[in-house]
Amino acid sequence: MNVIDREFQELVSEIKELSKMEIYYRIRKSFDAIPEETKMSCSNFFNQFGYWGRLDVFSSNYEEIELKAEALYEHIDDFAWLYDQLGDYRSKRTLYAILNNWYRYDFDTTSQTREYLYDDYFDLDLVSCDSNEVIVDLGAYTGDTVVSYLHNYGEDCYKKIYCYEITPAVFELLQENLKNYANIDCRLLGVGDQEEQLSLISNEVSASANTLRKDLCNDVIMTTLDVDIDDAITLIKADIEGFEYKALQGARNHILKDHPKLLISVYHNNEDLWRIPKMIRELSSDYRFYLRYRSSPIYPTEITFLAI
């Protein structure tokens, strides 16, 4: 056992001894101790995106902290399970840093584990690719991830790339930005666990954070990867604002048959960090799991779960 193992076990043991309300008050105490400027920064960030609940000191709305306390209380065993499944020391330290940040508003451990060396998704120590790759980019946005892939692996290092995007104006930029590359198929579709129609909900901060829900408009056609792609898939990247879990459910057959590399965002709620790895493990015991993150150490987002 090393120091990070001991620190993680001590954190888990401490949380397991507490009631949900006790966890909440400990998080509140940690939050109250940070500088006022940092409190306002956290509040503004949480409230702009709405993934994790509202946080408003002036109106005494601490929903974000309540939901964090609930996640730690109800799922600390699931987080401990994930820790045991992770394939390297950096991943284990990353998980500890994330939970330590949630529980103690600690910024030191997140600063130590933030990834600087590699681009998002493409940790070159873990993700190996060749010219036979059939890649699916869910949440392709303006093509930034595809361009990053080509920069890291070369323009000859794929067979075909499927790009999915739900926002029409962004989709036009996606097509324009990737028009000079061969064998890239851009599709104006959402991807989930069933064929249906949902409504596009625009985010005021960034179109990259646009989401979907059931509504009267129903202007986005949804599909599944098992329905929409016949090719054997070798790599799936997904950053689709909380729909990652459903998209993977809708790719069950591809995961079982093709065993694609999975590069999945797991930060749009408090559950995907453990429930997506659990779902993948139930489908296949052959994957090795890793975690990386690249955001501000104040609150870790841009967390990528890699199943290789």
ZAMARMAR-886582 format. One record per residue (C-alpha): chain; x, y, z; residue in three letters. Coordinates in Angstrom, 2 decimals, padded with zeros to 5 digits, always signed. Layout:
N
REC chain      xx      yy      zz res
REC     A       X       Y       Z ALA
...
***
This chain:
308
REC chain      xx      yy      zz res
REC     A +000.00 +000.00 +000.00 MET
REC     A +001.24 +003.49 -000.87 ASN
REC     A +000.42 +006.95 +000.49 VAL
REC     A -002.41 +007.62 -001.97 ILE
REC     A -004.02 +004.26 -001.13 ASP
REC     A -003.94 +005.17 +002.56 ARG
REC     A -005.28 +008.67 +001.94 GLU
REC     A -008.12 +007.33 -000.19 PHE
REC     A -009.02 +004.62 +002.34 GLN
REC     A -008.99 +007.18 +005.16 GLU
REC     A -011.30 +009.46 +003.17 LEU
REC     A -013.70 +006.58 +002.43 VAL
REC     A -013.66 +005.42 +006.07 SER
REC     A -014.38 +008.92 +007.34 GLU
REC     A -017.30 +009.45 +004.98 ILE
REC     A -018.80 +006.03 +005.77 LYS
REC     A -018.96 +006.95 +009.46 GLU
REC     A -021.11 +010.02 +008.78 LEU
REC     A -024.77 +010.63 +008.14 SER
REC     A -025.80 +012.51 +005.00 LYS
REC     A -026.45 +015.63 +007.07 MET
REC     A -023.05 +015.39 +008.73 GLU
REC     A -021.39 +015.12 +005.34 ILE
REC     A -023.34 +018.18 +004.20 TYR
REC     A -022.24 +020.26 +007.18 TYR
REC     A -018.61 +019.27 +006.72 ARG
REC     A -018.73 +020.32 +003.07 ILE
REC     A -020.46 +023.56 +004.08 ARG
REC     A -017.75 +024.24 +006.65 LYS
REC     A -015.06 +023.75 +004.02 SER
REC     A -016.90 +025.96 +001.54 PHE
REC     A -017.41 +028.70 +004.12 ASP
REC     A -013.65 +028.75 +004.76 ALA
REC     A -012.58 +029.55 +001.18 ILE
REC     A -012.06 +033.17 +000.05 PRO
REC     A -015.16 +035.16 -000.88 GLU
REC     A -013.92 +035.65 -004.44 GLU
REC     A -013.56 +031.90 -004.86 THR
REC     A -017.07 +031.34 -003.44 LYS
REC     A -018.51 +033.72 -006.01 MET
REC     A -016.52 +032.09 -008.80 SER
REC     A -017.83 +028.64 -007.83 CYS
REC     A -021.40 +029.91 -007.53 SER
REC     A -021.30 +031.60 -010.93 ASN
REC     A -019.84 +028.52 -012.56 PHE
REC     A -022.35 +026.08 -011.06 PHE
REC     A -025.32 +028.33 -011.83 ASN
REC     A -024.28 +029.01 -015.43 GLN
REC     A -024.32 +025.36 -016.38 PHE
REC     A -026.80 +023.79 -013.97 GLY
REC     A -025.37 +020.27 -014.07 TYR
REC     A -024.65 +019.97 -010.35 TRP
REC     A -027.36 +022.08 -008.67 GLY
REC     A -027.53 +025.74 -007.73 ARG
REC     A -025.25 +027.50 -005.28 LEU
REC     A -026.25 +030.99 -004.11 ASP
REC     A -024.87 +032.27 -000.82 VAL
REC     A -027.06 +035.38 -000.84 PHE
REC     A -030.29 +033.39 -000.98 SER
REC     A -028.94 +030.53 +001.18 SER
REC     A -029.38 +028.07 -001.68 ASN
REC     A -026.83 +025.29 -001.23 TYR
REC     A -028.38 +022.70 -003.53 GLU
REC     A -025.01 +021.89 -005.12 GLU
REC     A -023.56 +021.00 -001.73 ILE
REC     A -026.66 +019.01 -000.78 GLU
REC     A -026.34 +016.94 -003.95 LEU
REC     A -022.62 +016.36 -003.38 LYS
REC     A -023.36 +015.18 +000.17 ALA
REC     A -026.04 +012.86 -001.17 GLU
REC     A -023.69 +011.42 -003.81 ALA
REC     A -020.94 +010.76 -001.28 LEU
REC     A -023.33 +009.29 +001.28 TYR
REC     A -025.16 +006.98 -001.12 GLU
REC     A -022.29 +005.96 -003.40 HIS
REC     A -019.04 +006.00 -001.46 ILE
REC     A -018.84 +002.20 -001.92 ASP
REC     A -019.23 +002.71 -005.67 ASP
REC     A -016.37 +005.22 -005.68 PHE
REC     A -014.27 +002.77 -003.66 ALA
REC     A -015.08 +000.06 -006.21 TRP
REC     A -013.94 +002.36 -009.02 LEU
REC     A -010.68 +003.12 -007.22 TYR
REC     A -009.87 -000.60 -007.14 ASP
REC     A -010.61 -000.90 -010.87 GLN
REC     A -008.32 +001.93 -012.00 LEU
REC     A -005.25 +000.89 -013.95 GLY
REC     A -002.56 +003.34 -012.85 ASP
REC     A -001.42 +005.49 -009.97 TYR
REC     A -002.31 +008.74 -011.75 ARG
REC     A -005.93 +007.61 -012.16 SER
REC     A -006.21 +006.65 -008.50 LYS
REC     A -004.74 +009.97 -007.41 ARG
REC     A -007.14 +011.76 -009.77 THR
REC     A -010.18 +010.05 -008.23 LEU
REC     A -008.93 +010.88 -004.74 TYR
REC     A -008.39 +014.51 -005.78 ALA
REC     A -011.92 +014.79 -007.20 ILE
REC     A -013.61 +013.38 -004.09 LEU
REC     A -011.32 +015.35 -001.78 ASN
REC     A -012.34 +018.50 -003.66 ASN
REC     A -016.03 +017.64 -003.31 TRP
REC     A -015.73 +016.91 +000.39 TYR
REC     A -013.10 +019.40 +001.60 ARG
REC     A -012.98 +022.05 -001.14 TYR
REC     A -009.31 +021.12 -001.35 ASP
REC     A -007.48 +022.62 -004.32 PHE
REC     A -004.00 +021.20 -003.71 ASP
REC     A -004.67 +017.61 -004.78 THR
REC     A -006.56 +018.73 -007.89 THR
REC     A -003.64 +021.02 -008.79 SER
REC     A -001.27 +018.06 -008.52 GLN
REC     A -003.32 +015.80 -010.79 THR
REC     A -004.48 +018.23 -013.47 ARG
REC     A -003.25 +017.00 -016.87 GLU
REC     A -000.98 +019.35 -018.81 TYR
REC     A +001.03 +017.02 -021.03 LEU
REC     A -001.66 +015.63 -023.34 TYR
REC     A -004.67 +017.02 -025.17 ASP
REC     A -008.16 +016.17 -023.98 ASP
REC     A -008.92 +012.46 -024.53 TYR
REC     A -005.61 +011.62 -026.20 PHE
REC     A -003.24 +010.47 -023.50 ASP
REC     A -000.54 +009.04 -025.75 LEU
REC     A +000.66 +006.69 -023.02 ASP
REC     A -002.74 +004.98 -023.09 LEU
REC     A -004.51 +005.58 -026.42 VAL
REC     A -002.78 +003.93 -029.38 SER
REC     A -004.30 +004.32 -032.85 CYS
REC     A -003.56 +003.18 -036.40 ASP
REC     A -004.82 +003.62 -039.94 SER
REC     A -007.71 +001.19 -039.42 ASN
REC     A -009.53 +003.31 -036.84 GLU
REC     A -013.27 +003.81 -037.25 VAL
REC     A -013.94 +006.68 -034.88 ILE
REC     A -017.19 +008.05 -033.50 VAL
REC     A -017.13 +011.59 -032.11 ASP
REC     A -020.26 +012.26 -030.07 LEU
REC     A -020.56 +015.96 -029.39 GLY
REC     A -018.26 +016.84 -032.26 ALA
REC     A -018.98 +020.57 -031.82 TYR
REC     A -016.91 +022.50 -034.41 THR
REC     A -014.53 +019.61 -035.07 GLY
REC     A -012.01 +020.50 -032.37 ASP
REC     A -011.61 +016.92 -031.14 THR
REC     A -011.14 +015.58 -034.67 VAL
REC     A -008.48 +018.22 -035.36 VAL
REC     A -006.79 +017.29 -032.07 SER
REC     A -006.85 +013.62 -033.08 TYR
REC     A -005.25 +014.42 -036.44 LEU
REC     A -002.63 +016.57 -034.73 HIS
REC     A -001.74 +013.78 -032.30 ASN
REC     A -001.87 +010.78 -034.62 TYR
REC     A -001.62 +012.12 -038.18 GLY
REC     A -004.05 +012.66 -041.04 GLU
REC     A -003.44 +009.12 -042.30 ASP
REC     A -004.27 +007.46 -038.96 CYS
REC     A -007.92 +006.58 -039.50 TYR
REC     A -010.22 +004.74 -041.86 LYS
REC     A -013.39 +006.72 -041.17 LYS
REC     A -014.69 +009.26 -038.67 ILE
REC     A -018.37 +009.76 -037.77 TYR
REC     A -019.18 +013.14 -036.21 CYS
REC     A -022.47 +013.76 -034.40 TYR
REC     A -023.69 +017.24 -033.45 GLU
REC     A -027.15 +018.51 -032.40 ILE
REC     A -026.95 +022.30 -032.91 THR
REC     A -027.63 +023.33 -036.55 PRO
REC     A -025.46 +026.48 -036.53 ALA
REC     A -022.58 +024.59 -034.94 VAL
REC     A -023.09 +021.71 -037.38 PHE
REC     A -022.44 +024.10 -040.29 GLU
REC     A -019.13 +025.11 -038.71 LEU
REC     A -018.29 +021.45 -038.15 LEU
REC     A -018.80 +020.67 -041.83 GLN
REC     A -016.81 +023.71 -042.92 GLU
REC     A -013.89 +022.99 -040.61 ASN
REC     A -013.58 +019.35 -041.66 LEU
REC     A -014.44 +019.63 -045.37 LYS
REC     A -010.85 +019.13 -046.54 ASN
REC     A -010.39 +015.80 -044.76 TYR
REC     A -011.35 +012.50 -046.38 ALA
REC     A -013.85 +009.96 -045.05 ASN
REC     A -015.46 +012.14 -042.38 ILE
REC     A -019.23 +011.68 -042.10 ASP
REC     A -020.98 +014.53 -040.25 CYS
REC     A -024.49 +013.80 -038.98 ARG
REC     A -026.96 +016.30 -037.53 LEU
REC     A -028.33 +013.85 -034.99 LEU
REC     A -028.42 +013.27 -031.26 GLY
REC     A -027.27 +009.93 -029.88 VAL
REC     A -028.88 +008.16 -026.94 GLY
REC     A -030.43 +004.86 -025.94 ASP
REC     A -033.46 +004.92 -028.26 GLN
REC     A -034.83 +006.44 -031.44 GLU
REC     A -036.99 +009.43 -030.53 GLU
REC     A -037.26 +013.19 -030.93 GLN
REC     A -036.16 +015.67 -028.26 LEU
REC     A -035.89 +019.44 -027.94 SER
REC     A -032.68 +021.44 -028.14 LEU
REC     A -032.11 +023.59 -025.04 ILE
REC     A -029.61 +026.37 -025.66 SER
REC     A -027.05 +027.34 -023.04 ASN
REC     A -026.45 +031.08 -022.69 GLU
REC     A -022.74 +030.63 -021.98 VAL
REC     A -021.70 +028.34 -024.83 SER
REC     A -023.33 +026.31 -027.58 ALA
REC     A -020.98 +023.48 -026.57 SER
REC     A -023.17 +023.11 -023.45 ALA
REC     A -026.49 +022.86 -025.31 ASN
REC     A -028.61 +020.03 -023.94 THR
REC     A -031.70 +017.99 -024.77 LEU
REC     A -035.00 +017.27 -023.07 ARG
REC     A -038.53 +016.18 -023.82 LYS
REC     A -040.55 +019.24 -024.84 ASP
REC     A -043.14 +020.41 -027.33 LEU
REC     A -040.60 +021.40 -029.96 CYS
REC     A -038.94 +018.01 -030.55 ASN
REC     A -036.54 +019.47 -033.13 ASP
REC     A -033.66 +017.00 -032.62 VAL
REC     A -033.80 +013.51 -034.11 ILE
REC     A -032.23 +010.96 -031.78 MET
REC     A -030.68 +007.65 -032.79 THR
REC     A -028.43 +005.00 -031.28 THR
REC     A -025.01 +003.90 -032.47 LEU
REC     A -026.24 +000.31 -032.76 ASP
REC     A -028.94 +001.49 -035.19 VAL
REC     A -027.03 +004.19 -037.05 ASP
REC     A -023.61 +002.61 -037.72 ILE
REC     A -023.01 -000.77 -039.33 ASP
REC     A -019.20 -000.54 -039.40 ASP
REC     A -017.13 -002.07 -036.63 ALA
REC     A -016.22 +000.85 -034.35 ILE
REC     A -012.73 +001.07 -032.86 THR
REC     A -013.01 +004.30 -030.82 LEU
REC     A -015.87 +006.27 -029.24 ILE
REC     A -015.38 +009.74 -027.79 LYS
REC     A -018.41 +011.22 -026.02 ALA
REC     A -018.91 +014.67 -024.52 ASP
REC     A -022.66 +015.19 -024.79 ILE
REC     A -023.72 +017.08 -021.68 GLU
REC     A -025.02 +014.21 -019.57 GLY
REC     A -026.24 +011.91 -022.36 PHE
REC     A -023.05 +009.83 -022.28 GLU
REC     A -024.61 +007.04 -020.20 TYR
REC     A -027.58 +006.69 -022.56 LYS
REC     A -025.34 +006.84 -025.63 ALA
REC     A -023.26 +003.95 -024.31 LEU
REC     A -026.41 +001.97 -023.56 GLN
REC     A -027.38 +002.54 -027.19 GLY
REC     A -023.96 +001.25 -028.30 ALA
REC     A -024.18 -001.98 -026.31 ARG
REC     A -023.82 -004.26 -029.33 ASN
REC     A -020.82 -002.36 -030.69 HIS
REC     A -019.14 -002.51 -027.28 ILE
REC     A -019.77 -006.23 -026.99 LEU
REC     A -018.70 -007.08 -030.57 LYS
REC     A -016.08 -004.45 -031.41 ASP
REC     A -014.52 -003.62 -028.03 HIS
REC     A -013.87 +000.01 -029.04 PRO
REC     A -011.62 +002.31 -027.04 LYS
REC     A -013.93 +004.51 -024.94 LEU
REC     A -013.03 +008.13 -024.13 LEU
REC     A -015.99 +009.40 -022.14 ILE
REC     A -016.71 +012.65 -020.29 SER
REC     A -017.98 +011.80 -016.80 VAL
REC     A -018.40 +015.21 -015.15 TYR
REC     A -021.86 +016.44 -016.18 HIS
REC     A -023.47 +015.07 -013.00 ASN
REC     A -022.41 +013.39 -009.77 ASN
REC     A -023.19 +009.83 -010.90 GLU
REC     A -021.45 +009.15 -014.21 ASP
REC     A -018.04 +009.03 -012.53 LEU
REC     A -018.95 +005.61 -011.11 TRP
REC     A -022.03 +004.42 -013.01 ARG
REC     A -020.48 +004.55 -016.50 ILE
REC     A -017.50 +002.41 -015.42 PRO
REC     A -019.91 -000.02 -013.73 LYS
REC     A -021.98 -000.33 -016.89 MET
REC     A -018.87 -000.96 -019.01 ILE
REC     A -017.55 -003.53 -016.55 ARG
REC     A -020.89 -005.39 -016.68 GLU
REC     A -020.53 -005.56 -020.47 LEU
REC     A -016.88 -006.61 -020.56 SER
REC     A -014.24 -007.68 -018.06 SER
REC     A -011.47 -007.04 -020.60 ASP
REC     A -011.31 -003.25 -020.37 TYR
REC     A -008.71 -001.42 -018.29 ARG
REC     A -009.95 +001.80 -016.70 PHE
REC     A -008.25 +005.19 -016.33 TYR
REC     A -009.17 +008.76 -015.29 LEU
REC     A -007.70 +012.07 -016.47 ARG
REC     A -008.83 +015.69 -016.04 TYR
REC     A -007.77 +019.07 -017.46 ARG
REC     A -009.92 +021.80 -015.89 SER
REC     A -009.42 +024.34 -013.12 SER
REC     A -008.34 +022.83 -009.78 PRO
REC     A -011.03 +024.91 -008.05 ILE
REC     A -013.66 +022.50 -009.32 TYR
REC     A -012.55 +019.54 -011.45 PRO
REC     A -014.46 +019.20 -014.73 THR
REC     A -013.29 +017.97 -018.14 GLU
REC     A -012.92 +014.58 -016.46 ILE
REC     A -012.36 +011.79 -018.98 THR
REC     A -012.96 +008.14 -018.23 PHE
REC     A -010.85 +005.95 -020.53 LEU
REC     A -011.69 +002.29 -021.06 ALA
REC     A -009.01 +000.64 -023.18 ILE
***
